[in-house]
Amino acid sequence: MAVIAGDNIDKLCSLEFRPGESNIPRGIVSRMYDAARARNGAPLSSTIGTAIVERVASGDRVLILTGAGSPPFFPRAEIDGLPGAAAIARALTLGLGAQVHIAVESRAFEPMLAALRAAELNAVLASDGLELPPGAVVVHDSPIDPAEGRAFSDAILDELSPSLVLGIEKLSESRSDGRVRGATGWDWHDTHFKPQYLVETARARGILTVGIGDGGNEVGYGSLPEVEEIVPSGHISAAATATDHLWVASVSDWGGYGLAAMLAILLKRPSIASNARIVERMLDAVVLAGAVDGLYARPITGDDGYPLEMQTALATMLEVAISQTLLPPFVSPGH
């Protein structure tokens, strides 16, 4: 059941409709997906969902890394990554009873909190030191300074002892020069957290690690050497940070929605996924809180250049995929 559903969820989340004429390369998602699928030998969504269900128990702590974009184009981060992280947090909190922690750069605090609340979750800043309300997601500051980032990485892994570390649209240091770079090679090193040390330390401790991304420059793509050949700027931008599992999506948030859908199927809990209403609420919320579209650098209620209609259509199709998969056995009277 999960393999067939996973194959279709993978296909939905890797559909690519990028603009016909822009500096953003087209036709790379399917090629990266095919390479990742060949290495994995099974649908990415079912493999990752199964691994999470097997490793994350009720009461376990989970750490999600997200947050991309910075001034001058993205003063409070870009949209992509924030709703997807919230969708995953919703599924893990409501479906598995995990205590979810999310680390982002401080500029993304407001849109991250807004996305979580739009996903119907309580959310607090770790720095506020508040008593946690039921099922609260805790948001941490991931420091930009390299030394502070390493100290934070050690401290949060020691404090949480998470059963899962997951990066979604989390820019990684590159293989070429160790600088944090965007999908076209843009240098973001001096304005972003450096996640490689945290992820590598987690892997060394035996913690399950997952990466979700769309451009080959995010956490997880260190597991896919083909990026350097597939992505036009891959010789500069390809990520160095590897994870146990990688999900290639057309938009990173779509991978987040797809993972939530797969968890809903595996747990037989359709309500933990993010339907079209929740997705639209999250996108509205992050834009009103200051996040902007990654392609246009404007406060558009869309994601990575894909309009709202595509975001809600995808969520609806995932919702139907869940309900169809979980239908009880029956015999068609017409066949």
Beta strands, then each sheet from edge to edge (+ up, - down):
strand 1: 61-65
strand 2: 99-104
strand 3: 123-125
strand 4: 137-141
strand 5: 164-168
strand 6: 208-213
strand 7: 245-248
sheet 1: 3+ 4+ 2+ 1+ 5+ 6+ 7+
end
